[in-house]
Amino acid sequence: MGQIVGIDAQILIYYLEDNKEYADRVEKILENIQQGKLEAVFSGIGLIEILTGPKKRDRYDLAAQYRQMISGIPHLVIKGINENIVEIASDLRARYSVATPDAVHLATAIDFRAEKFITNDRSLQRVKEIKVEVL
């Protein structure tokens, strides 16, 4: 089993929307996940973030396609919120004043015992409970 990482919603959005600026880095991360070189956890709250864009454009078909693509990624666990994640997230919000979705993403990774959290949000690097890697 590979290193355990938490994945921010933005990473998967870059992948799904074929973001040219970050394509190479994101594809490498996802390739490592699919091959089992990395085990990844993703918060269920991230699905809300991912599905909102297509739904705002009235593209429910695309939202369904995104959901199917994400759930089909081997070695990626989509984890729902639980009491422990609530406690960790509220601690992170209190300590670092991070937004609730970011706190839930980080708390999910911490609860899953991830070694690092991959994001493109530099402001999350101030969190000390988990290593935060920025693209």
Long-range contacts (C-beta under 8 A, 24 or more apart in sequence): 1-36, 1-39, 2-32, 2-36, 2-37, 2-38, 2-39, 2-75, 3-37, 3-38, 3-39, 3-115, 3-116, 4-38, 4-39, 4-40, 4-41, 4-112, 4-113, 4-114, 4-115, 5-33, 5-38, 5-39, 5-40, 5-41, 5-109, 5-114, 5-115, 5-116, 5-117, 5-118, 6-40, 6-41, 6-42, 6-43, 6-105, 6-106, 6-108, 6-109, 6-110, 6-112, 6-114, 6-116, 6-117, 6-118, 6-130, 7-33, 7-40, 7-41, 7-42, 7-46, 7-76, 7-117, 7-118, 8-46, 8-105, 8-117, 8-118, 8-119, 8-120, 8-121, 9-42, 9-43, 9-45, 9-46, 9-49, 9-50, 9-101, 9-105, 10-119, 10-120, 10-121, 11-118, 11-119, 11-120, 11-135, 12-42, 12-46, 12-50, 12-70, 13-49, 13-50, 13-53, 14-120, 16-50, 16-66, 16-69, 16-70, 17-53, 22-120, 22-135, 25-135, 26-135, 29-118, 30-73, 33-73, 33-74, 33-75, 33-76, 34-73, 34-74, 34-75, 35-75, 36-74, 36-75, 38-75, 39-75, 39-77, 40-73, 40-75, 40-76, 40-77, 41-76, 41-77, 41-78, 41-79, 41-108, 41-109, 41-112, 41-114, 42-70, 42-76, 42-77, 42-78, 42-79, 42-108, 43-78, 43-79, 43-81, 43-85, 43-104, 43-105, 43-108, 43-109, 44-78, 44-79, 44-80, 44-81, 45-81, 45-101, 45-104, 45-105, 45-108, 46-78, 46-101, 46-105, 47-78, 49-101, 77-112, 79-108, 79-111, 79-112, 81-108, 82-111, 84-111, 85-111, 88-129, 92-127, 92-129, 96-126, 96-127, 98-123, 98-124, 98-127, 106-130, 106-132
